[in-house]
Amino acid sequence: MIKKIGILTSGGDAPGMNAAVRAVVKTAINSGVEVYGILDGYRGILENRIIKMEKSDVAGIQSRGGTILGTVRYPEFKNAEVREATAAKLKELGIEALVCIGGDGTYMGAMRLTELGINCIGIPGTIDNDISSTDYTLGFDTAMNTIAYCIDHLRDTSSSHHRCTVVEVMGNHCGDLAMFSAVGLAAEIVVTPQHMMSVDQIIDKLNSFRGQGRKQTTVLVSEKMAEMNVVDLAAEIDKRTKYEAKWEILGRIQRGGAPSAFDRLLGATLGGYATQLLLKGKGGLAVGIHNNQLVANPIYEALKMHKEPYFNINEMLDLLNN
């Protein structure tokens, strides 16, 4: 059995990462294995910023947002020489396996290190829910709650002024945050890569709503939709409808805050599962949850998967808004 494992968080931070870190530390130590926390992702390995972790280090961290280990984006890790030096450093330290928490870039790094003899397990940590090998990623639920909080407050003032508020949410080319939030918040219009609408279609829909007597409306737009710049879209709405239009970009506020109960549960479950797999000598896998079952897929397969919706969300939006 292995004697030492490492854990790191990489890429964008996400609520629930700390719950996963706690689960890894507790599961490993209870199994007689030492755990080493790597600070600031893959970069921390070569910089030798590695600390031995005890149970006391993770007491109560499941309720904290962000990641206690820190995280950076490390594009240099795409260089084969950097990866080889990283694997050599881990072997020198006696760290035989890694738990890597993050998105697709983190997964790719984990796969490359596994090929170099360091068994790695990836845990999906991204608010965008853009890892297709799992139904939900760490931070997605919390980010939706943050969006709900923000839009509820925007609606109070929007209703007072008979406004249409155009709100941009994160997603990184994945429309899940916008789509799921639109259903839960009863937003009148949502624009995502999976649910495209032209400016003319949006204008026609809003004019129809205004004709029905709706005093305020909300348009949710997923980020990185170049043809749907929220500033320009709000200007068009203001000019071509009877709504006063305002725009809001929620930005990084969606990343922060204490994780929801669901994200704490997901982090604890996936952290424990990933550690158990490493202790069995498994590597090169991405863990997740699918149909309420724990799953582990080869990372290279996980990165190629396309997520299928659980229900016809487009149909549900139409039913709710017509």
KAQUI-V384722 format. One line per field, one symbol per residue. phi: phi as a letter, one per 30 degrees, with the letter a starting at -180 (. if undefined). A space follows every 10 residues. Layout:
# KAQUI-V384722
phi: ???
This chain:
# KAQUI-V384722
phi: .dcbbcbbcb iddaejdddd eedddddddd cicdbbdcdi iddddddhcb bdcceddcdi ddccdibddi abdbddddde dddddddddd dddidcabcc clcddddddd dddddcjcdb bccdbaddhc cddbdbcdjd dddddddded dedddedddd chcccccccd lhicddeddd ddddchddbb bbecbdbddd dddedddddd ddjddbbbcc bddicedbed dddddddddc bcddcbbbcd ideddcjddd eddddddddd dddddddddc idaicccabb hibdbbceed dedcdcdcdd bddddddddd cc
